[in-house]
Amino acid sequence: MSTQPVSISTNNRPMFLRRISGYYCIFKHYAARLDSPFLLLVRLYWGWQFTQTGWGKLHHLSHVQEFFASLGIPAPGLTAPAVASLEFFGGILLIVGLASRLTGFLLACNMLVAYITSDRQALASILSDPGKFYIADPFTFMFASLIIFIFGAGFFSLDYFFTHRRKR
């Protein structure tokens, strides 16, 4: 889950530095307990957002196909339902915390493709004008997906339940 505090040998340090080091270790110990609640909130909020966008796309596939065709995305008749399904079912998987890292990876890739196809200027300005990159629509979706991909689903998830159920 997270890095646990490590006690540091402070015998050669002045007393006030040993105290500060001890307090910092205690702080890290309790701050590390916020990992799972934070990941739960990210999963619930952004899972719901992905589910809503996927649901909207599934119910307006013809519009999504036309939009994808206007962007030059190959096979919009196949791509539109695939993207809509990924966002809808991926959002549900994020909410319950099942296959979270894989789902986070796929959704992050989906958002990267969204940057490349529809917000290429924002993607190109990542270093020259970061504000333009941050305000683009795919940014927060991609960022949330990357958080789940990198850190996992946390304690409050089916991933954790199934992983630790096997170990018993």
JOHU-V620715 format. One record per helix or strand. SS is the DSSP state (alpha for helix, beta for strand). FROM is the first residue (numbers start at 1). LEN is the number of residues. If there is no record, write none. Layout:
ss=[SS:SS]
from=[FROM:FROM]
len=[LEN:LEN]
This chain:
ss=[alpha:alpha:alpha:alpha:alpha:alpha:alpha:alpha:alpha]
from=[15:34:61:76:100:120:130:138:158]
len=[17:26:11:21:19:5:6:14:10]
